[in-house]
Amino acid sequence: MRMARSAATLVLGLGFVWMGAPPSAADESGPALTVAEQQMADAVQCDAGAMSGTRKTVLLLHGTGGTAQEVWSWNYEKALPDAGFGVCSVSLPDRALGSFAASAEYAVYAARYAYRVSGQPIAILGHSQAGLMAVWIAKFWPDIARSTSDVISFAGPMNGTALADGLCAAGSCSPISWQLGTNSKLTTGFKNAPLPTGTAFTSIGSLDDEVVFPQPAASTLPGGRTIMIQDVCPGRVVDHGTYLVDAVSYRLVLDALTHDGPADPSRINASACAETVLPGLDPAGLAEFPKTLAALTDGLINPGHWVSEEPELPTYAVPFAS
């Protein structure tokens, strides 16, 4: 249920608070945000646990084609509060099918808000494009790195994806396909920008990923810890969408959240391989996910959305793109 927005508005049915303008921003650093603040504020929600000041808070960033509701409401927004964590999420503009730079600003705004309302360092969990985005904002906004203990990625295209290369092979494709190519300016700028110290980075991939591949190369993050699901459970089948419900992926997330440093597969008990889905999963929420798949397919495949070249990088990333 969405009610009129204010910093204290509690959505009682879901336990979520919709965000207005953030508290004092004296500690912000990095590139100035260009998106209208109210637009970003309208996209952010935090639950009562995050607002309590007593729970470590996890910011959830959804991938291409989705919204926060469609991607997270029926899985991690159920499991993490039951495990004692606060949760914030943000719906990226245009379902993360448009400007990566604009989506990254929404993620920055949401991370700053989550940090301030929770009163302690946060963690960021991103899926697909947003797995890369979570690391991106820690690289280019120093205050995000300082206020974030863990960045965790599911299927992040840290080195681009061959799927994007194929979609753009004829010289025209969607803007985000251009940007997530293995040799794009965005991918090059991301790889060349230094990884900050003091934040733990965990990149989780799967050899079965049909969207971000080839694995493990696509999701390998130098300076962080890269873990394939099959490192923990040989032969386990996890495709691009099922990271969101997979029990072993969830175990790795919890391991990162509850220990210093990145997740460590050696701490995952072998019995986890017999588990199927994460706890608290709401099967009814699966009805939301086809909306994401439909939007993703239309956004990538419909020629009406295609452009003939990669969008320009934001100015702050240009020095790293060559």
C-alpha positions as CSV (number, residue, x, y, z in Angstrom):
1,M,0.0,0.0,0.0
2,R,1.4,3.4,-1.0
3,M,0.3,6.4,1.1
4,A,1.1,10.1,0.9
5,R,4.8,10.6,1.2
6,S,6.6,12.1,4.2
7,A,9.6,11.1,6.2
8,A,7.4,9.6,8.9
9,T,4.7,7.9,6.8
10,L,4.3,4.3,7.8
11,V,2.7,1.9,5.4
12,L,1.3,-0.3,8.1
13,G,0.2,-3.2,5.9
14,L,3.7,-3.8,4.6
15,G,5.8,-2.1,7.3
16,F,7.4,0.2,4.7
17,V,8.1,3.9,4.9
18,W,8.2,6.1,1.8
19,M,11.0,8.6,1.7
20,G,10.9,12.3,1.3
21,A,13.9,14.6,1.3
22,P,17.0,13.2,3.0
23,P,18.5,14.4,6.2
24,S,21.6,16.6,6.2
25,A,23.9,15.8,3.3
26,A,27.1,17.4,4.7
27,D,29.1,14.1,4.3
28,E,28.3,13.6,0.6
29,S,31.1,13.3,-1.8
30,G,31.6,12.3,-5.4
31,P,29.9,13.5,-8.6
32,A,26.9,15.8,-8.1
33,L,23.5,14.2,-8.8
34,T,21.7,15.6,-11.8
35,V,18.3,13.9,-11.4
36,A,15.6,15.9,-9.6
37,E,15.7,15.0,-5.9
38,Q,12.0,14.4,-5.6
39,Q,12.0,11.9,-8.4
40,M,14.7,9.9,-6.6
41,A,12.9,10.2,-3.3
42,D,9.7,8.9,-4.8
43,A,11.4,5.7,-5.8
44,V,12.8,4.7,-2.4
45,Q,11.2,2.7,0.3
46,C,12.6,1.5,3.7
47,D,10.9,-0.8,6.2
48,A,10.4,-0.2,9.9
49,G,13.5,-2.3,10.7
50,A,15.7,0.0,8.7
51,M,14.1,3.1,10.3
52,S,14.6,1.6,13.8
53,G,18.3,2.4,14.1
54,T,18.9,-1.0,15.6
55,R,19.2,-3.3,12.6
56,K,21.8,-3.5,9.9
57,T,20.1,-2.5,6.7
58,V,20.4,-4.0,3.2
59,L,19.7,-1.9,0.1
60,L,18.2,-4.0,-2.7
61,L,18.9,-2.9,-6.3
62,H,16.9,-4.7,-9.0
63,G,18.1,-5.6,-12.5
64,T,17.2,-4.7,-16.0
65,G,13.5,-4.7,-16.8
66,G,12.3,-4.9,-13.2
67,T,10.9,-2.8,-10.4
68,A,11.6,-3.2,-6.7
69,Q,8.2,-4.6,-6.1
70,E,8.4,-7.2,-8.9
71,V,11.9,-8.4,-8.1
72,W,12.3,-8.2,-4.4
73,S,8.9,-8.1,-2.6
74,W,8.3,-11.9,-2.5
75,N,11.9,-13.1,-1.7
76,Y,14.5,-11.0,0.0
77,E,12.1,-8.5,1.4
78,K,10.6,-11.5,3.2
79,A,13.7,-13.4,4.2
80,L,16.0,-10.6,5.3
81,P,13.7,-9.0,7.9
82,D,13.0,-12.5,9.3
83,A,16.8,-12.9,9.7
84,G,17.0,-9.6,11.7
85,F,17.9,-7.1,8.9
86,G,16.3,-3.9,7.9
87,V,15.5,-3.5,4.2
88,C,15.4,-0.6,1.7
89,S,14.8,-0.8,-2.0
90,V,14.6,1.6,-5.0
91,S,12.8,1.3,-8.3
92,L,15.3,2.4,-10.9
93,P,14.0,4.7,-13.7
94,D,12.6,3.2,-16.9
95,R,12.9,-0.3,-15.4
96,A,16.7,0.1,-15.7
97,L,16.4,-0.1,-19.4
98,G,17.5,3.5,-20.1
99,S,20.4,5.5,-18.9
100,F,22.8,3.6,-16.7
101,A,24.1,6.9,-15.4
102,A,20.6,8.1,-14.3
103,S,19.9,4.7,-12.6
104,A,23.2,4.9,-10.8
105,E,22.2,8.3,-9.3
106,Y,19.0,6.7,-8.0
107,A,21.1,4.0,-6.4
108,V,23.4,6.6,-4.8
109,Y,20.5,8.6,-3.4
110,A,18.9,5.4,-2.0
111,A,22.2,4.3,-0.4
112,R,22.7,7.6,1.3
113,Y,19.2,7.6,2.6
114,A,19.4,4.0,3.9
115,Y,22.6,4.9,5.7
116,R,21.2,8.0,7.3
117,V,17.9,6.5,8.4
118,S,19.5,3.3,9.7
119,G,22.2,5.2,11.6
120,Q,24.9,2.6,10.7
121,P,26.9,1.2,7.7
122,I,24.6,-0.5,5.2
123,A,25.0,-3.4,2.8
124,I,24.0,-3.3,-0.9
125,L,22.7,-6.3,-2.8
126,G,22.3,-6.0,-6.6
127,H,21.1,-8.4,-9.2
128,S,22.3,-8.5,-12.8
129,Q,22.9,-4.9,-14.2
130,A,22.5,-3.7,-10.6
131,G,25.2,-6.0,-9.4
132,L,27.7,-4.0,-11.4
133,M,25.9,-0.8,-10.4
134,A,26.3,-1.5,-6.7
135,V,30.1,-1.7,-7.2
136,W,30.0,1.3,-9.6
137,I,28.5,3.6,-7.0
138,A,31.1,2.5,-4.4
139,K,33.9,3.2,-6.9
140,F,32.8,6.6,-8.0
141,W,31.1,8.0,-4.8
142,P,33.6,7.8,-1.9
143,D,30.9,8.5,0.7
144,I,29.0,5.4,-0.5
145,A,32.1,3.3,0.0
146,R,32.7,4.8,3.5
147,S,29.1,4.1,4.6
148,T,28.8,0.6,3.1
149,S,30.3,-2.5,4.8
150,D,29.4,-5.0,2.1
151,V,28.6,-4.9,-1.6
152,I,27.1,-8.2,-2.8
153,S,26.3,-8.9,-6.5
154,F,24.2,-11.6,-8.1
155,A,25.2,-12.1,-11.8
156,G,26.9,-8.8,-12.0
157,P,28.4,-8.2,-15.5
158,M,31.7,-7.0,-14.1
159,N,33.4,-7.6,-17.4
160,G,30.3,-7.2,-19.6
161,T,28.3,-10.0,-21.1
162,A,28.6,-11.8,-24.4
163,L,24.8,-11.6,-24.7
164,A,25.1,-7.8,-25.1
165,D,27.8,-8.3,-27.7
166,G,25.5,-10.5,-29.7
167,L,22.5,-8.2,-29.4
168,C,24.6,-5.3,-30.8
169,A,26.5,-7.3,-33.5
170,A,24.5,-5.7,-36.3
171,G,25.4,-2.2,-35.2
172,S,22.1,-1.3,-33.5
173,C,20.7,-2.3,-30.1
174,S,19.2,-1.0,-26.9
175,P,21.2,1.6,-25.0
176,I,21.8,-0.7,-22.0
177,S,22.9,-3.5,-24.4
178,W,25.6,-1.2,-25.8
179,Q,26.7,-0.3,-22.3
180,L,27.0,-3.9,-21.0
181,G,29.0,-5.2,-23.9
182,T,32.4,-6.7,-23.1
183,N,34.3,-3.9,-24.8
184,S,32.0,-1.0,-24.1
185,K,33.1,2.3,-22.8
186,L,31.1,1.7,-19.7
187,T,32.6,-1.7,-19.0
188,T,36.1,-0.4,-19.7
189,G,35.6,2.6,-17.4
190,F,34.2,0.4,-14.7
191,K,37.1,-2.0,-14.8
192,N,39.8,0.7,-14.8
193,A,38.3,2.6,-11.9
194,P,40.0,1.5,-8.7
195,L,38.1,-0.6,-6.2
196,P,37.9,1.2,-2.8
197,T,39.3,-0.3,0.3
198,G,37.4,-0.8,3.5
199,T,34.3,-2.3,1.8
200,A,33.9,-6.0,1.3
201,F,32.9,-7.0,-2.2
202,T,31.3,-10.4,-3.0
203,S,30.4,-11.3,-6.6
204,I,28.2,-14.4,-6.9
205,G,27.8,-16.1,-10.3
206,S,26.6,-19.3,-11.8
207,L,27.9,-21.4,-14.6
208,D,24.3,-21.8,-15.8
209,D,23.7,-18.1,-16.3
210,E,22.2,-17.5,-19.7
211,V,22.2,-13.7,-19.5
212,V,25.5,-12.8,-18.0
213,F,28.1,-15.0,-19.5
214,P,30.6,-16.6,-20.1
215,Q,31.1,-17.5,-16.5
216,P,33.1,-17.2,-14.3
217,A,34.8,-14.5,-16.4
218,A,31.8,-12.3,-16.8
219,S,31.3,-11.9,-13.0
220,T,34.9,-11.9,-11.9
221,L,35.7,-8.8,-9.8
222,P,39.4,-8.2,-9.3
223,G,40.0,-7.1,-5.7
224,G,36.8,-8.6,-4.5
225,R,35.8,-12.3,-3.9
226,T,34.2,-14.0,-6.9
227,I,32.2,-17.2,-6.0
228,M,30.4,-19.5,-8.4
229,I,27.4,-21.3,-6.9
230,Q,28.9,-24.5,-8.2
231,D,32.0,-23.8,-6.0
232,V,29.7,-24.5,-3.1
233,C,27.4,-27.2,-4.6
234,P,28.9,-28.8,-7.7
235,G,26.3,-29.4,-10.4
236,R,23.7,-27.1,-8.8
237,V,21.6,-25.5,-11.5
238,V,21.0,-21.7,-11.0
239,D,20.0,-19.6,-14.0
240,H,19.8,-15.8,-14.2
241,G,16.4,-15.4,-12.6
242,T,16.7,-18.1,-9.9
243,Y,19.5,-16.4,-8.0
244,L,16.5,-14.5,-6.4
245,V,15.1,-17.6,-4.8
246,D,18.1,-20.0,-4.6
247,A,18.9,-21.2,-1.1
248,V,22.6,-21.4,-1.6
249,S,22.8,-17.9,-3.0
250,Y,20.9,-16.7,0.1
251,R,23.4,-18.6,2.4
252,L,26.2,-16.7,0.7
253,V,24.5,-13.4,1.2
254,L,23.9,-14.1,4.9
255,D,27.5,-15.2,5.3
256,A,28.8,-11.9,3.9
257,L,26.3,-9.9,6.1
258,T,27.3,-11.7,9.3
259,H,31.1,-11.8,8.9
260,D,33.8,-9.3,8.4
261,G,35.0,-9.3,4.8
262,P,33.3,-11.0,1.8
263,A,31.4,-14.2,1.8
264,D,33.5,-17.4,2.2
265,P,32.2,-20.5,0.6
266,S,34.2,-22.7,3.0
267,R,31.8,-21.5,5.8
268,I,28.7,-22.8,4.0
269,N,27.7,-26.2,5.3
270,A,27.4,-28.9,2.7
271,S,23.8,-29.6,4.0
272,A,22.8,-26.3,2.3
273,C,23.1,-28.1,-1.1
274,A,20.0,-30.1,-0.2
275,E,18.0,-26.8,0.3
276,T,16.0,-25.5,-2.6
277,V,14.7,-22.0,-1.9
278,L,15.4,-19.3,0.6
279,P,13.2,-19.1,3.7
280,G,10.0,-17.0,3.8
281,L,9.5,-17.2,0.0
282,D,6.0,-16.0,-1.0
283,P,5.1,-18.2,-4.0
284,A,2.3,-15.7,-4.9
285,G,5.0,-13.2,-5.7
286,L,6.0,-15.3,-8.7
287,A,3.1,-13.7,-10.5
288,E,5.0,-10.4,-10.4
289,F,8.1,-11.7,-12.2
290,P,6.6,-12.2,-15.7
291,K,6.1,-8.5,-15.8
292,T,9.8,-8.1,-15.5
293,L,10.5,-10.7,-18.1
294,A,8.1,-9.1,-20.5
295,A,9.6,-5.6,-20.0
296,L,13.1,-7.0,-20.4
297,T,12.3,-8.7,-23.6
298,D,10.6,-5.7,-25.1
299,G,13.3,-3.4,-24.0
300,L,16.1,-5.4,-25.5
301,I,14.5,-7.0,-28.6
302,N,12.0,-4.3,-29.8
303,P,13.8,-2.3,-32.6
304,G,11.9,0.7,-31.6
305,H,14.2,1.0,-28.6
306,W,17.5,0.6,-30.5
307,V,20.2,3.2,-31.0
308,S,23.2,3.0,-33.3
309,E,25.9,3.7,-30.8
310,E,26.7,3.5,-27.1
311,P,25.4,6.4,-25.0
312,E,28.0,8.8,-23.8
313,L,29.6,8.1,-20.4
314,P,29.0,10.5,-17.6
315,T,31.9,12.9,-17.3
316,Y,33.2,11.5,-14.1
317,A,33.9,8.1,-15.7
318,V,35.4,9.3,-19.0
319,P,39.0,9.4,-17.7
320,F,38.8,5.6,-17.0
321,A,37.4,4.6,-20.3
322,S,40.5,4.5,-22.4
